[in-house]
Amino acid sequence: FFFFLQAKYIATMSFTGAIRRSAQRLSSVEWSSPVFKGDQELSAMVSGFRAWTAQADTMAQKYAAPPAPIDFASSKKTIRDAALVDAIEKMYTSSSPPAQTYEWSTEDQSTKAQLIEDAKAGLAFTQEMIEDTQREILYLRENKTTRDTSTSDMKEVYPDIAEEVETEIEKREWFTDTLSK
């Protein structure tokens, strides 16, 4: 049992380091950003991810320090079979299991790198769309239709509609858009 605890501690140390590094990177993310709240599915995924990182932080704090040494003397006093405790103590002191480390395969690294590059490309496209949308909103605000807007102003702002109207007038299709055929 004690061997298992020691092996578990050594295995969790490398896991703890990975979690600690991830937590440091995630601390710079602005979770209250509107981008995480726009879609219900995305919002649920972000909430789940935040819960997972909180759990990882808790585990990192829990396993940050080495475990307390085992008090075999008090176990010898409370357990009737002292020879069993001696055998476990001897096994515990003589064993030194190797640290378990995870090697990230190059194939998985390249897959993740490709995903990151795809995300960056998507981000660039999204930024471009945001800029285009902001320009469109600005244009529409500047050319807002009011009671004072003349038909000449409308023709300048909406040339495609003006062209359609002129074509309908020339073809004498007065009620094309208002009556069903």
Helices and strands as residue ranges (DSSP letters): H 2-26, G 34-36, H 40-62, H 72-78, H 82-94, H 106-142, H 151-157, H 159-170
